[in-house]
Amino acid sequence: MSAHPRPAGLPTTAGRADGDPMVAGRRATEPPRVDGTPAAEVLRRLELSITRRLDGLLQGDHRGLTPGHGSEPGEVRAYQPGDDVRRIDWNVTARQLETHVRDMVADRELETWIVVDASASLAYGTATCEKRDLALAAAATVGFLTLRTGNRTGLMTVDGAGSSTTVPARSGRAHLQGVLRRTYDELSSPPAGPVDLTALLRRTAGTARRRGLIVVVSDFLDRGDWAPALRALALRHDVLCAEVLDPVELELPDVGSVFLHDPETGAEIEVRTDAALRRRYADAAQRQRTAIERSIRSSGADHLRLRTDRDWLLDVARFVSRRRDRVDSLSRATAHTSGGGPALAVPTGGVR
């Protein structure tokens, strides 16, 4: 439990231990509470924080966190210089004896799957909140920002005991509230044990049949080789990896002798946090995070890093702004391409 005040609008799971009466002794008729606040009120405040500060960043009914061309076939028209040659309709071209392209329109329904790593390692935080608070905030951000007419949201989770949850993708605000409430419950008291992130990603690929947006929320501390599964998932879907971490996972404070406890395995070790140990720890942590970032980037997924000592709403806003600027700059560069042959179009439309 952190002694620091948490940011306004961000719920905290601090105090929800196995022996806490809010978890272990909860009556069937009593709604779950966090710091004396009902869970429904916590989610309502979170929604207000997100919609007030972030909703204006994403304009249009069919624009999401990762923009691109639609996938529904549209009208056929004559080819013009600058059109994407990959959209040439060869059947019409052969019949008309003139090059034609088929426009693509944005999908009218975006299917989003929120994939949450509900491991015990997320029940940790030394700054303004815990990592599981950021996990819930990331899930809520994606849910509320993609909540448009007809858009659907589903949920997949797995915990250290191997227990998994799947909530089918459906539309509507009431369904999204149910998804977030389930996420909230899964993160409240995670059992000990390592999470198989590879199996979770493969299960997501098998369940999410329709092309859409996949958001993976995790600290990515699974020692298994999950990169190939993530790469396979990114071949069909737009994938966003939201990595949550705490500053102590990067650098150890100088606090003398301490007991370190692994919440997933239960292992404990006593260490003395002298200068040499802190330096080796920081170097190892940097190599670990660099490897995680490299694996995410090489898979073709977008990478959003959220920290418990930073303003997570500001980090999300910066991520969306940079993503939009990058796509817009590529579009402008393509529009000014000249020389022999047509220029390839860069995705700038609705979510694929």
Buried (B, 14 or more C-beta within 10 A) or exposed (E): EBEEEBBEBBBBBBEBBEEBEBBEEBEEEEEBBBEEBEBBEBBEBBBEBBBEBBEEBBEEEBBBBBBBBBBEEEEBEEBEEBBBEEBBBEEBBEEEEEBBBBBBBBBBBBBBBBBBBBBBBBBBBBBBBBBBBBBBBBBBBBBBBBBBEEBBBBBBBBBBEEEBBBBEBBBBEEBBBBBBBBBBBBBBBBBBBBBBBBBBBBBBBEBBEBBBBBBBBBBBBBEEEBBEBBBEBBEBBBBBBBBBBBBBBBEBEEEEEEEEEEBBEEEEEEEEBEEEEBEEBEEEBEEBBEEBBEBBEEBEBBBBBBBBBBBBBEBBBEBBEEBBEEBEEEBEEBEEEEEEEBBEBBBBBBBB
